[in-house]
């Protein structure tokens, strides 16, 4: 189901985030509306921009915040 989000590439190209005590590389951070379903590590996501696929990858980490959700991909 398409939902609005904002994808921001990691400045250095690859960043690291700790997941269950393990450092995991990610290439972008996605800020999504809090209405999305919880995502699990390994879930496939597709980021679209103007009708074209901008990014298709797997979730590295998911966090539900007060005003938005954070998705490391």
JOLINCOR-V340246 format. One record per pair of residues at least 6 apart in sequence whose ideal C-beta (glycine too) atoms are under 8 Angstrom apart, sorted by the first residue. I is the first residue (numbers start at 1). J is the second residue. If there is no record, write none. Layout:
<<I/J> <I/J>>
This chain:
<<2/48> <3/32> <3/33> <3/35> <3/36> <4/32> <4/33> <5/30> <5/31> <5/32> <5/33> <5/47> <5/71> <6/30> <6/31> <7/28> <7/29> <7/30> <7/31> <7/47> <7/54> <7/55> <7/73> <8/28> <8/29> <8/30> <8/31> <9/27> <9/28> <10/26> <10/27> <10/28> <10/29> <13/27> <14/25> <14/26> <14/27> <15/25> <15/26> <15/27> <16/23> <16/24> <16/25> <16/26> <17/23> <17/24> <17/26> <17/60> <17/61> <17/72> <18/24> <19/41> <19/60> <19/61> <24/60> <24/61> <24/72> <25/60> <26/60> <26/61> <26/72> <26/73> <27/57> <27/73> <28/47> <28/55> <28/57> <28/72> <28/73> <29/70> <29/71> <29/72> <29/73> <30/45> <30/47> <30/70> <30/71> <30/72> <30/73> <31/68> <31/69> <31/70> <31/71> <32/68> <32/69> <32/70> <32/71> <33/68> <33/69> <34/64> <34/65> <34/66> <34/67> <34/68> <34/69> <36/69> <38/62> <38/64> <39/45> <39/59> <39/62> <39/71> <40/59> <40/62> <41/58> <41/59> <41/60> <41/61> <41/62> <42/58> <42/59> <43/58> <43/59> <44/56> <44/57> <44/58> <44/59> <45/55> <45/56> <45/57> <45/58> <45/59> <45/71> <45/73> <46/53> <46/55> <46/56> <47/53> <47/54> <47/55> <47/56> <47/73> <48/54> <55/73> <57/73> <58/73> <59/71> <59/72> <59/73> <60/72> <60/73> <61/70> <61/71> <61/72> <62/69> <62/70> <62/71> <62/72> <63/69> <63/70> <63/71>>
